[in-house]
């Protein structure tokens, strides 16, 4: 379906079309379409903009990724359908691995997502019929099975989109977690080391922009940026941003 750029909801409708195409291609699970709708509802409450609080979180996240020993970016179907090229660019900019990790898991979907990432410039992609495997303790879903050389060996994991039990389990396993989640009240948002409350189609390009800007900073300055960031306090600011925007409706 062709959508006119002049349509007032062009960006939203175009995003939905990309997810539908991803579903038709076997990349997106049908449940992923429902999950997107829930996230989009929160995006309305923020005015569909990247707030100052979200930019602060992105800066801290970029610093953490750049200072990490072995960062890994987890990719699910919605992420692959919406921002494959930007995710590959981010991985290149921070020297991170990419790993396919799915809730509704199948080897066919894993291979399809890995192929899509490679068509967008990725090299090796972890998580496709992973061997050797590592099981994340405390995760009940299929996402507990990760690549031992990818998420299993990572010190920092970027978890785009809501995934509360895995975020909590990764933290218990001693890993730092960066989340991208439009729901500031979710378990994912509260469990993560750094939570970027923003739409993934804006958050990932912003992360790429910030990491390219910060790449020349010393490790001590990067560490100081991470240390100054307080995720709980920033989430409270995000909630205030949402309330302030909603009050403007009256």
MARROMI-592814 format. One record per atom (N, C-alpha, C): residue in one letter; atom name; x negated, y, z negated. Coordinates in steps of 0.1 Angstrom, whole numbers. Example, Ala and Ser with C-alpha at 12.3 -4.5 7.8 and 13.67 -1.06 7.14 Angstrom:
REM MARROMI-592814
- aa:at:c1:c2:c3
- A:N:-132:-57:-78
- A:CA:-123:-45:-78
- A:C:-132:-33:-78
- S:N:-128:-22:-71
- S:CA:-137:-11:-71
- S:C:-129:0:-79
END
This chain:
REM MARROMI-592814
- aa:at:c1:c2:c3
- X:N:-8:-12:0
- X:CA:0:0:0
- X:C:-9:12:0
- X:N:-6:22:9
- X:CA:-14:34:10
- X:C:-7:45:1
- X:N:-14:51:-8
- X:CA:-9:61:-16
- X:C:-14:75:-13
- X:N:-6:84:-11
- X:CA:-11:98:-7
- X:C:-19:104:-18
- X:N:-30:110:-15
- X:CA:-38:117:-26
- X:C:-31:129:-32
- X:N:-20:133:-25
- X:CA:-12:144:-29
- X:C:-2:140:-40
- X:N:0:127:-41
- X:CA:10:123:-51
- X:C:5:127:-65
- X:N:14:132:-74
- X:CA:10:137:-87
- X:C:5:126:-96
- X:N:8:113:-93
- X:CA:3:102:-101
- X:C:-7:94:-93
- X:N:-14:100:-84
- X:CA:-23:93:-74
- X:C:-33:84:-82
- X:N:-40:90:-91
- X:CA:-51:82:-98
- X:C:-45:69:-105
- X:N:-34:71:-112
- X:CA:-28:60:-119
- X:C:-23:50:-109
- X:N:-16:54:-99
- X:CA:-11:44:-89
- X:C:-22:37:-81
- X:N:-32:44:-78
- X:CA:-44:38:-71
- X:C:-50:28:-80
- X:N:-51:31:-93
- X:CA:-57:21:-102
- X:C:-49:8:-103
- X:N:-36:10:-103
- X:CA:-27:-1:-104
- X:C:-28:-10:-91
- X:N:-30:-3:-80
- X:CA:-31:-10:-67
- X:C:-44:-18:-67
- X:N:-55:-13:-73
- X:CA:-67:-20:-73
- X:C:-66:-33:-82
- X:N:-58:-32:-93
- X:CA:-56:-43:-101
- X:C:-48:-54:-94
- X:N:-38:-49:-87
- X:CA:-29:-59:-79
- X:C:-38:-66:-69
- X:N:-46:-58:-62
- X:CA:-55:-65:-52
- X:C:-65:-75:-59
- X:N:-69:-71:-71
- X:CA:-78:-80:-78
- X:C:-70:-93:-82
- X:N:-58:-91:-86
- X:CA:-49:-103:-89
- X:C:-48:-112:-76
- X:N:-45:-105:-65
- X:CA:-43:-113:-53
- X:C:-55:-120:-48
- X:N:-67:-115:-52
- X:CA:-80:-121:-49
- X:C:-84:-131:-59
- X:N:-76:-133:-69
- X:CA:-80:-143:-80
- X:C:-90:-137:-90
- X:N:-92:-124:-90
- X:CA:-101:-118:-100
- X:C:-94:-115:-113
- X:N:-83:-109:-112
- X:CA:-75:-105:-124
- X:C:-65:-115:-128
- X:N:-64:-118:-140
- X:CA:-54:-127:-145
- X:C:-40:-120:-146
- X:N:-29:-127:-144
- X:CA:-16:-120:-145
- X:C:-14:-112:-158
- X:N:-20:-118:-169
- X:CA:-19:-112:-182
- X:C:-26:-99:-183
- X:N:-37:-97:-174
- X:CA:-44:-85:-173
- X:C:-36:-73:-169
- X:N:-26:-76:-160
- X:CA:-18:-65:-156
- X:C:-9:-59:-167
- X:N:-5:-68:-176
- X:CA:2:-64:-188
- X:C:-7:-56:-197
- X:N:-19:-61:-199
- X:CA:-28:-54:-208
- X:C:-32:-40:-203
- X:N:-32:-39:-189
- X:CA:-35:-25:-184
- X:C:-24:-16:-187
- X:N:-11:-20:-186
- X:CA:0:-12:-189
- X:C:0:-7:-203
- X:N:-4:-15:-212
- X:CA:-5:-11:-226
- X:C:-16:0:-228
- X:N:-27:-2:-221
- X:CA:-38:8:-222
- X:C:-34:21:-215
- X:N:-27:20:-204
- X:CA:-22:32:-197
- X:C:-13:41:-206
- X:N:-5:34:-214
- X:CA:5:41:-223
- X:C:-3:50:-233
- X:N:-14:44:-238
- X:CA:-22:52:-247
- X:C:-29:64:-240
- X:N:-33:61:-227
- X:CA:-39:72:-219
- X:C:-30:84:-218
- X:N:-17:81:-216
- X:CA:-7:92:-215
- X:C:-8:101:-228
- X:N:-10:94:-240
- X:CA:-9:101:-252
- X:C:-22:110:-254
- X:N:-32:108:-246
- X:CA:-44:116:-247
- X:C:-45:126:-236
- X:N:-34:127:-228
- X:CA:-34:136:-217
- X:C:-42:132:-205
- X:N:-46:119:-205
- X:CA:-54:113:-194
- X:C:-67:121:-191
- X:N:-73:125:-201
- X:CA:-86:132:-200
- X:C:-97:126:-209
- X:N:-109:129:-206
- X:CA:-120:124:-215
- X:C:-122:135:-225
- X:N:-120:132:-238
- X:CA:-120:142:-248
- X:C:-135:144:-253
- X:N:-137:155:-260
- X:CA:-150:158:-266
- X:C:-155:146:-275
- X:N:-145:140:-282
- X:CA:-149:129:-291
- X:C:-153:117:-283
- X:N:-147:115:-272
- X:CA:-151:104:-263
- X:C:-165:106:-257
- X:N:-167:118:-253
- X:CA:-181:122:-248
- X:C:-192:120:-258
- X:N:-188:123:-271
- X:CA:-198:121:-282
- X:C:-201:106:-283
- X:N:-191:98:-282
- X:CA:-192:83:-283
- X:C:-201:78:-271
- X:N:-198:83:-260
- X:CA:-205:79:-248
- X:C:-220:82:-249
- X:N:-223:94:-255
- X:CA:-237:98:-257
- X:C:-244:88:-266
- X:N:-237:85:-277
- X:CA:-243:75:-287
- X:C:-245:62:-281
- X:N:-235:58:-273
- X:CA:-235:44:-266
- X:C:-247:44:-256
- X:N:-249:54:-249
- X:CA:-260:55:-239
- X:C:-273:54:-247
- X:N:-274:61:-258
- X:CA:-287:60:-266
- X:C:-289:46:-271
- X:N:-279:39:-276
- X:CA:-280:26:-281
- X:C:-284:16:-270
- X:N:-278:17:-258
- X:CA:-281:9:-247
- X:C:-296:11:-242
- X:N:-300:23:-242
- X:CA:-314:26:-237
- X:C:-324:22:-247
- X:N:-321:21:-260
- X:CA:-330:17:-270
- X:C:-329:2:-274
- X:N:-320:-5:-268
- X:CA:-318:-19:-271
- X:C:-330:-28:-265
- X:N:-332:-39:-272
- X:CA:-342:-48:-268
- X:C:-337:-57:-256
- X:N:-324:-61:-258
- X:CA:-318:-70:-247
- X:C:-303:-67:-246
- X:N:-299:-56:-240
- X:CA:-285:-53:-239
- X:C:-278:-61:-228
- X:N:-266:-65:-231
- X:CA:-258:-73:-221
- X:C:-244:-66:-220
- X:N:-239:-65:-208
- X:CA:-226:-60:-205
- X:C:-216:-71:-202
- X:N:-206:-72:-210
- X:CA:-196:-83:-207
- X:C:-186:-78:-197
- X:N:-182:-87:-188
- X:CA:-173:-83:-177
- X:C:-161:-93:-177
- X:N:-149:-87:-177
- X:CA:-137:-95:-175
- X:C:-131:-91:-162
- X:N:-119:-97:-159
- X:CA:-113:-95:-146
- X:C:-109:-81:-143
- X:N:-102:-74:-153
- X:CA:-98:-60:-151
- X:C:-110:-51:-148
- X:N:-121:-53:-156
- X:CA:-133:-45:-154
- X:C:-139:-47:-141
- X:N:-139:-59:-136
- X:CA:-145:-62:-123
- X:C:-137:-56:-112
- X:N:-123:-56:-113
- X:CA:-115:-50:-103
- X:C:-115:-35:-102
- X:N:-117:-29:-114
- X:CA:-117:-14:-115
- X:C:-130:-7:-113
- X:N:-141:-12:-119
- X:CA:-153:-5:-119
- X:C:-165:-14:-116
- X:N:-165:-22:-106
- X:CA:-176:-31:-104
- X:C:-189:-24:-100
- X:N:-188:-14:-91
- X:CA:-200:-7:-87
- X:C:-206:1:-99
- X:N:-198:8:-106
- X:CA:-203:16:-118
- X:C:-209:7:-128
- X:N:-203:-5:-131
- X:CA:-209:-14:-141
- X:C:-223:-19:-136
- X:N:-224:-21:-124
- X:CA:-237:-26:-118
- X:C:-247:-14:-120
- X:N:-243:-2:-117
- X:CA:-252:10:-118
- X:C:-256:12:-132
- X:N:-246:10:-142
- X:CA:-249:11:-156
- X:C:-259:1:-160
- X:N:-257:-12:-156
- X:CA:-267:-22:-159
- X:C:-281:-19:-154
- X:N:-282:-14:-142
- X:CA:-295:-11:-137
- X:C:-301:1:-145
- X:N:-293:10:-149
- X:CA:-299:22:-155
- X:C:-304:19:-169
- X:N:-298:9:-176
- X:CA:-303:6:-190
- X:C:-310:-7:-190
- X:N:-312:-14:-179
- X:CA:-319:-27:-178
- X:C:-311:-37:-186
- X:N:-298:-38:-184
- X:CA:-289:-47:-191
- X:C:-285:-59:-182
- X:N:-283:-70:-188
- X:CA:-277:-81:-181
- X:C:-262:-80:-180
- X:N:-257:-87:-170
- X:CA:-242:-87:-168
- X:C:-237:-101:-170
- X:N:-227:-103:-178
- X:CA:-222:-116:-180
- X:C:-207:-117:-179
- X:N:-202:-126:-171
- X:CA:-187:-128:-170
- X:C:-183:-136:-182
- X:N:-173:-130:-189
- X:CA:-167:-137:-201
- X:C:-152:-135:-201
- X:N:-145:-146:-200
- X:CA:-130:-144:-198
- X:C:-122:-151:-209
- X:N:-111:-145:-212
- X:CA:-101:-151:-221
- X:C:-93:-162:-214
- X:N:-88:-159:-202
- X:CA:-81:-169:-194
- X:C:-92:-174:-184
- X:N:-99:-184:-188
- X:CA:-111:-188:-182
- X:C:-109:-199:-171
- X:N:-116:-197:-160
- X:CA:-117:-208:-150
- X:C:-130:-206:-142
- X:N:-136:-216:-137
- X:CA:-148:-215:-130
- X:C:-146:-207:-117
- X:N:-134:-209:-111
- X:CA:-131:-202:-99
- X:C:-131:-187:-101
- X:N:-124:-182:-112
- X:CA:-124:-168:-115
- X:C:-139:-163:-119
- X:N:-146:-171:-126
- X:CA:-160:-167:-130
- X:C:-168:-165:-117
- X:N:-167:-174:-108
- X:CA:-175:-173:-95
- X:C:-170:-161:-87
- X:N:-157:-159:-87
- X:CA:-152:-148:-79
- X:C:-156:-134:-84
- X:N:-156:-133:-98
- X:CA:-161:-120:-104
- X:C:-176:-118:-102
- X:N:-183:-129:-103
- X:CA:-198:-128:-101
- X:C:-201:-124:-87
- X:N:-194:-130:-77
- X:CA:-195:-127:-63
- X:C:-192:-112:-61
- X:N:-182:-107:-67
- X:CA:-178:-93:-65
- X:C:-189:-84:-71
- X:N:-194:-87:-82
- X:CA:-205:-79:-88
- X:C:-217:-79:-79
- X:N:-221:-91:-73
- X:CA:-232:-92:-65
- X:C:-230:-84:-52
- X:N:-218:-84:-47
- X:CA:-215:-75:-35
- X:C:-217:-61:-38
- X:N:-216:-57:-50
- X:CA:-218:-43:-55
- X:C:-232:-40:-60
- X:N:-241:-49:-57
- X:CA:-255:-47:-60
- X:C:-261:-54:-72
- X:N:-253:-63:-79
- X:CA:-259:-70:-90
- X:C:-269:-81:-85
- X:N:-278:-84:-94
- X:CA:-287:-95:-91
- X:C:-281:-108:-98
- X:N:-288:-113:-108
- X:CA:-283:-125:-115
- X:C:-271:-121:-124
- X:N:-261:-129:-124
- X:CA:-250:-127:-133
- X:C:-248:-139:-142
- X:N:-249:-136:-155
- X:CA:-247:-147:-165
- X:C:-233:-151:-166
- X:N:-231:-163:-172
- X:CA:-217:-167:-176
- X:C:-209:-176:-166
- X:N:-215:-178:-155
- X:CA:-208:-187:-145
- X:C:-211:-201:-148
- X:N:-201:-208:-154
- X:CA:-204:-222:-158
- X:C:-217:-223:-166
- X:N:-217:-214:-176
- X:CA:-229:-211:-184
- X:C:-237:-224:-189
- X:N:-250:-224:-187
- X:CA:-258:-234:-192
- X:C:-272:-228:-193
- X:N:-279:-229:-205
- X:CA:-273:-235:-217
- X:C:-263:-225:-224
- X:N:-254:-232:-231
- X:CA:-243:-224:-237
- X:C:-246:-221:-252
- X:N:-239:-210:-256
- X:CA:-239:-206:-270
- X:C:-225:-204:-274
- X:N:-221:-208:-286
- X:CA:-208:-206:-291
- X:C:-208:-196:-302
- X:N:-200:-185:-300
- X:CA:-199:-174:-310
- X:C:-190:-179:-322
- X:N:-196:-181:-333
- X:CA:-187:-185:-345
- X:C:-176:-176:-348
- X:N:-164:-181:-350
- X:CA:-153:-173:-354
- X:C:-144:-168:-343
- X:N:-147:-172:-331
- X:CA:-138:-169:-320
- X:C:-130:-181:-315
- X:N:-117:-180:-315
- X:CA:-108:-191:-312
- X:C:-106:-193:-297
- X:N:-107:-182:-289
- X:CA:-104:-183:-275
- X:C:-116:-189:-267
- X:N:-114:-190:-254
- X:CA:-125:-195:-245
- X:C:-136:-185:-245
- X:N:-134:-173:-249
- X:CA:-145:-163:-249
- X:C:-156:-167:-259
- X:N:-154:-177:-268
- X:CA:-164:-181:-277
- X:C:-176:-187:-270
- X:N:-174:-192:-258
- X:CA:-185:-198:-250
- X:C:-192:-188:-242
- X:N:-205:-185:-245
- X:CA:-212:-175:-238
- X:C:-225:-181:-233
- X:N:-232:-174:-224
- X:CA:-245:-179:-219
- X:C:-256:-176:-230
- X:N:-263:-186:-233
- X:CA:-274:-185:-244
- X:C:-284:-175:-240
- X:N:-286:-173:-227
- X:CA:-296:-163:-222
- X:C:-291:-149:-220
- X:N:-277:-148:-221
- X:CA:-270:-136:-219
- X:C:-266:-130:-232
- X:N:-252:-131:-235
- X:CA:-247:-125:-247
- X:C:-252:-133:-259
- X:N:-255:-145:-258
- X:CA:-261:-153:-269
- X:C:-274:-147:-274
- X:N:-282:-141:-265
- X:CA:-295:-136:-269
- X:C:-295:-121:-270
- X:N:-284:-114:-268
- X:CA:-283:-100:-268
- X:C:-284:-94:-282
- X:N:-290:-82:-283
- X:CA:-289:-75:-295
- X:C:-278:-64:-295
- X:N:-275:-60:-283
- X:CA:-264:-50:-281
- X:C:-255:-55:-269
- X:N:-242:-56:-272
- X:CA:-232:-60:-262
- X:C:-222:-50:-260
- X:N:-220:-46:-247
- X:CA:-209:-37:-243
- X:C:-197:-45:-240
- X:N:-186:-43:-247
- X:CA:-174:-50:-246
- X:C:-163:-41:-240
- X:N:-161:-40:-227
- X:CA:-151:-31:-222
- X:C:-137:-38:-224
- X:N:-128:-30:-228
- X:CA:-114:-33:-230
- X:C:-112:-42:-242
- X:N:-99:-41:-247
- X:CA:-96:-46:-261
- X:C:-99:-61:-262
- X:N:-106:-65:-273
- X:CA:-110:-79:-276
- X:C:-114:-80:-290
- X:N:-105:-79:-300
- X:CA:-108:-77:-314
- X:C:-115:-88:-320
- X:N:-111:-101:-318
- X:CA:-117:-112:-326
- X:C:-132:-113:-321
- X:N:-135:-111:-308
- X:CA:-148:-113:-304
- X:C:-157:-101:-308
- X:N:-152:-89:-309
- X:CA:-159:-78:-314
- X:C:-163:-80:-328
- X:N:-154:-85:-336
- X:CA:-156:-88:-350
- X:C:-167:-99:-352
- X:N:-165:-109:-344
- X:CA:-175:-121:-345
- X:C:-189:-117:-340
- X:N:-190:-109:-330
- X:CA:-203:-104:-326
- X:C:-210:-96:-336
- X:N:-202:-88:-343
- X:CA:-208:-80:-354
- X:C:-213:-89:-365
- X:N:-205:-99:-369
- X:CA:-209:-108:-379
- X:C:-221:-116:-375
- X:N:-223:-118:-362
- X:CA:-235:-125:-357
- X:C:-247:-116:-357
- X:N:-246:-104:-361
- X:CA:-257:-95:-362
- X:C:-260:-86:-349
- X:N:-250:-86:-340
- X:CA:-252:-78:-328
- X:C:-245:-65:-329
- X:N:-250:-55:-322
- X:CA:-244:-42:-321
- X:C:-234:-43:-310
- X:N:-222:-37:-312
- X:CA:-211:-38:-302
- X:C:-207:-24:-298
- X:N:-207:-21:-285
- X:CA:-201:-9:-279
- X:C:-188:-13:-273
- X:N:-177:-7:-276
- X:CA:-164:-10:-271
- X:C:-158:2:-263
- X:N:-151:-2:-252
- X:CA:-143:8:-245
- X:C:-129:4:-246
- X:N:-121:12:-253
- X:CA:-107:8:-257
- X:C:-99:20:-259
- X:N:-88:21:-252
- X:CA:-79:32:-253
- X:C:-70:33:-265
- X:N:-70:22:-273
- X:CA:-63:22:-286
- X:C:-72:24:-297
- X:N:-72:36:-303
- X:CA:-82:39:-314
- X:C:-79:31:-327
- X:N:-67:25:-328
- X:CA:-63:17:-340
- X:C:-65:2:-338
- X:N:-70:-2:-327
- X:CA:-72:-17:-325
- X:C:-83:-22:-334
- X:N:-83:-35:-335
- X:CA:-94:-42:-343
- X:C:-107:-40:-335
- X:N:-106:-40:-322
- X:CA:-118:-38:-314
- X:C:-125:-25:-317
- X:N:-116:-14:-317
- X:CA:-121:-1:-319
- X:C:-127:1:-333
- X:N:-121:-5:-343
- X:CA:-126:-4:-357
- X:C:-137:-13:-360
- X:N:-139:-24:-353
- X:CA:-150:-34:-355
- X:C:-163:-29:-349
- X:N:-162:-22:-338
- X:CA:-173:-19:-330
- X:C:-183:-10:-337
- X:N:-195:-10:-333
- X:CA:-206:-1:-337
- X:C:-203:13:-332
- X:N:-199:13:-319
- X:CA:-196:26:-312
- X:C:-184:23:-303
- X:N:-173:31:-305
- X:CA:-161:29:-297
- X:C:-159:42:-288
- X:N:-158:39:-275
- X:CA:-155:50:-266
- X:C:-140:49:-263
- X:N:-132:58:-268
- X:CA:-117:57:-266
- X:C:-114:65:-253
- X:N:-114:58:-242
- X:CA:-112:65:-229
- X:C:-108:54:-219
- X:N:-102:59:-208
- X:CA:-99:50:-197
- X:C:-112:45:-191
- X:N:-113:32:-188
- X:CA:-125:26:-183
- X:C:-129:33:-169
- X:N:-120:37:-162
- X:CA:-123:43:-149
- X:C:-130:57:-150
- X:N:-129:63:-162
- X:CA:-136:75:-165
- X:C:-148:72:-174
- X:N:-147:63:-183
- X:CA:-157:60:-193
- X:C:-170:55:-187
- X:N:-169:46:-178
- X:CA:-181:40:-172
- X:C:-189:49:-164
- X:N:-182:57:-155
- X:CA:-190:67:-147
- X:C:-196:77:-157
- X:N:-190:81:-168
- X:CA:-195:90:-177
- X:C:-208:84:-184
- X:N:-207:71:-187
- X:CA:-218:64:-193
- X:C:-230:64:-184
- X:N:-227:61:-171
- X:CA:-238:62:-161
- X:C:-245:75:-160
- X:N:-236:86:-160
- X:CA:-242:99:-159
- X:C:-250:103:-172
- X:N:-246:99:-183
- X:CA:-253:102:-196
- X:C:-266:94:-197
- X:N:-265:81:-193
- X:CA:-278:73:-194
- X:C:-288:79:-185
- X:N:-285:83:-173
- X:CA:-294:88:-164
- X:C:-301:101:-169
- X:N:-293:109:-176
- X:CA:-297:121:-182
- X:C:-307:118:-194
- X:N:-304:107:-201
- X:CA:-312:105:-214
- X:C:-323:95:-212
- X:N:-325:90:-200
- X:CA:-335:80:-198
- X:C:-349:84:-202
- X:N:-352:97:-201
- X:CA:-366:102:-204
- X:C:-368:105:-218
- X:N:-358:103:-227
- X:CA:-360:106:-241
- X:C:-368:95:-248
- X:N:-375:99:-258
- X:CA:-383:90:-266
- X:C:-374:80:-274
- X:N:-380:69:-278
- X:CA:-372:59:-286
- X:C:-368:65:-299
- X:N:-376:74:-305
- X:CA:-372:80:-318
- X:C:-360:89:-316
- X:N:-360:97:-305
- X:CA:-348:106:-303
- X:C:-336:98:-300
- X:N:-337:87:-293
- X:CA:-326:78:-290
- X:C:-320:72:-303
- X:N:-329:67:-311
- X:CA:-325:61:-324
- X:C:-319:72:-333
- X:N:-323:84:-333
- X:CA:-318:95:-341
- X:C:-303:98:-336
- X:N:-301:97:-323
- X:CA:-288:100:-317
- X:C:-278:89:-322
- X:N:-282:77:-322
- X:CA:-274:66:-327
- X:C:-271:67:-342
- X:N:-281:70:-349
- X:CA:-280:71:-364
- X:C:-270:82:-368
- X:N:-270:93:-360
- X:CA:-261:104:-364
- X:C:-246:101:-361
- X:N:-244:91:-353
- X:CA:-230:88:-349
- X:C:-223:80:-359
- X:N:-211:84:-363
- X:CA:-203:77:-373
- X:C:-190:73:-366
- X:N:-189:60:-363
- X:CA:-177:55:-355
- X:C:-164:58:-362
- X:N:-163:55:-375
- X:CA:-151:57:-382
- X:C:-146:72:-382
- X:N:-156:81:-384
- X:CA:-153:95:-384
- X:C:-149:100:-370
- X:N:-155:94:-359
- X:CA:-152:98:-346
- X:C:-138:93:-342
- X:N:-134:81:-347
- X:CA:-121:76:-344
- X:C:-110:85:-351
- X:N:-113:90:-362
- X:CA:-104:99:-369
- X:C:-102:112:-360
- X:N:-113:117:-354
- X:CA:-112:128:-345
- X:C:-104:125:-333
- X:N:-105:113:-328
- X:CA:-97:108:-316
- X:C:-83:109:-320
- X:N:-79:104:-331
- X:CA:-65:104:-336
- X:C:-60:118:-337
- X:N:-68:127:-342
- X:CA:-64:141:-342
- X:C:-62:147:-329
- X:N:-71:143:-319
- X:CA:-69:148:-305
- X:C:-56:143:-300
- X:N:-52:131:-302
- X:CA:-40:126:-297
- X:C:-28:133:-303
- X:N:-28:135:-316
- X:CA:-17:142:-323
- X:C:-16:156:-318
- X:N:-27:163:-316
- X:CA:-27:177:-311
- X:C:-21:177:-297
- X:N:-24:168:-289
- X:CA:-19:168:-275
- X:C:-4:165:-276
- X:N:1:156:-284
- X:CA:15:153:-285
- X:C:23:165:-290
- X:N:17:172:-300
- X:CA:24:183:-305
- X:C:26:194:-295
- X:N:18:194:-285
- X:CA:20:204:-274
- X:C:32:201:-265
- X:N:38:189:-266
- X:CA:50:186:-259
- X:C:62:194:-263
- X:N:62:198:-276
- X:CA:74:204:-282
- X:C:74:219:-278
END
